Every structure is written in C-alpha cells, then in structure tokens.
C-alpha cells in the first residue's frame, strides 16, 4: 500500500532540499528553475520511497512543480 504524502509534507521536503523557507515556494513554480537539480530530486524520491510512497523519478522530472508532484503522488 502506497503512503499518502500530504502537500504540506511535499512542500516541506522540497523547501528543505532547496534550503529555503516553505513560505517562499510557489506550488506552480518550476523547481528546476528554482535551483532543484537531479541529485536533490533523487534524494527526495528516496525519502518518499522510504516513507512508503512510489514516486516515479522520470514523471516527477517531466513535471517539476510541487502541485504536479502532489497529483502524481496521490494518483
């Protein structure tokens, strides 16, 4: 059974990976433009897998916004 990651958890994890406050993130902003790179994305994917989710690295990379990731991970 896949874990349900809340949008708040996703945003908190992304903010932590970027070293920025959650309040500074726009859920519709391109996270690669914001400074996220593939290494950080892989770290997020691994953390979410450890939490029981089943993220697809390629799908997340194709739609690099927190809003899209929330949809993908709640599929």
C-alpha positions as CSV (number, residue, x, y, z in Angstrom):
1,X,0.0,0.0,0.0
2,X,1.4,3.4,-1.0
3,X,1.8,6.1,1.5
4,X,-0.2,9.3,1.2
5,X,2.2,12.2,1.3
6,X,0.4,15.5,2.1
7,X,1.0,18.6,0.1
8,X,2.4,20.1,3.2
9,X,4.9,17.3,3.6
10,X,5.9,17.6,-0.1
11,X,6.5,21.3,0.3
12,X,8.4,20.9,3.5
13,X,10.7,18.3,1.9
14,X,11.2,20.4,-1.2
15,X,12.0,23.5,0.8
16,X,14.4,21.6,2.9
17,X,16.2,20.3,-0.2
18,X,16.4,23.8,-1.5
19,X,17.4,25.3,1.8
20,X,14.6,27.8,1.7
21,X,11.5,28.6,3.8
22,X,8.3,26.8,2.8
23,X,6.6,30.2,2.6
24,X,8.9,31.2,-0.3
25,X,7.7,28.3,-2.5
26,X,5.0,28.7,-5.1
27,X,3.4,25.3,-5.8
28,X,3.2,26.0,-9.5
29,X,6.8,27.2,-9.9
30,X,9.3,25.1,-11.9
31,X,11.5,23.7,-9.3
32,X,14.4,23.2,-11.6
33,X,14.3,27.0,-12.3
34,X,14.3,27.4,-8.5
35,X,17.5,25.5,-8.2
36,X,16.5,21.9,-7.7
37,X,18.8,19.5,-9.6
38,X,18.6,15.8,-10.4
39,X,20.7,14.8,-7.4
40,X,18.3,16.6,-5.0
41,X,15.3,15.2,-6.8
42,X,16.7,11.7,-6.4
43,X,17.2,12.4,-2.7
44,X,13.5,13.4,-2.4
45,X,12.4,10.3,-4.3
46,X,14.4,8.1,-2.0
47,X,13.0,9.8,1.1
48,X,9.4,9.4,-0.2
49,X,10.1,5.7,-1.0
50,X,11.3,5.2,2.5
51,X,8.1,6.8,3.7
52,X,6.1,4.2,1.6
53,X,5.3,6.2,-1.5
54,X,6.0,5.1,-5.0
55,X,7.4,8.1,-6.9
56,X,8.5,7.8,-10.5
57,X,11.7,9.9,-11.0
58,X,11.0,10.4,-14.7
59,X,7.4,11.5,-14.2
60,X,8.5,14.0,-11.5
61,X,11.3,15.3,-13.7
62,X,8.9,15.9,-16.6
63,X,6.5,18.0,-14.4
64,X,8.8,19.8,-11.9
65,X,6.3,21.6,-9.8
66,X,5.1,20.8,-6.3
67,X,1.4,21.0,-7.5
68,X,2.1,18.4,-10.2
69,X,4.0,16.2,-7.8
70,X,1.1,16.2,-5.4
71,X,-1.1,15.0,-8.2
72,X,1.4,12.3,-9.3
73,X,2.0,11.0,-5.8
74,X,-1.7,10.9,-5.0
75,X,-2.5,9.3,-8.4
